């Protein structure tokens, strides 16, 4: 139970760090309670206030997490709170107070309030931070550059296969865009290996060996890939992978280890060592 409460509290902190819509909801609830007589859907207001409190308090949030099963993370309990609906109702009540005859007269009071609401709504979002990579700012130029790099690399790879099926194991920057470049390419694992949010509606999990291989590959640029290289080489051989890309930072002894176990010679291409079975 203490573990669940801790997960609920950490989930609340992560949930609010990605945007301020929860603060906007709380402000909307306070406003609607002050103007309770103006609220059209009083039952909705009471329900939302109760469910919001249950989702915030660690004890009750933990109970809701148990109810929805451990498969789902904390943020999914907020699907029981009509956040958008109540926030929109609060905005409508406020505009009705300051601009009752919209769009007629009274715009001198109503227009500034409208602009203020739009500004608050814009500032309450995640400000360009994707939920799957909390804290990592989205850079569209870098993403496009990465996609083009992957396409150029895979074009060189396909020249060695002459129409044969490619079963690929490579660093994440190649695996991420491989299926976009060619939907016929098979992958040892996909983006959901390093982006858990993509597993939201799937019960499938990776074997520990696949996780270890992904961790090893991601650490090659920093460590040279000398530790665990032999185990990974044997694992990809057993898995039936016929195309491997090792980062050019990999140590010579690591590349030699793969060549020895797989019985092939590595070819140097821009940024990588290519091994084709």
Secondary structure, DSSP 8 states (H G I E B T S, - for coil): -HHHHHHHHHHHHHHHHT-SHHHHHHHHHHHHHHTGGG-S-HHHHHHHHHHHHHHHSHHHHHHHHHHT-TTS-GGGGGGGS-HHHHHHHHHHHHHHHH-TTTTSS-HHHHHHHHHHHHHHHHHTS-TTB-GGGTT-B--HHHHHHHHHHHHHHHHHHHTTTTT---EEE--HHHHHHHHHH-TT-EESS-GGGT-GGGGTT------HHHHHHHHHHHHHHHHTT-TTHHHHHHHHHHHT--EEEEETTS-HHHHHHHHHHHT---EEETTEEEEE-
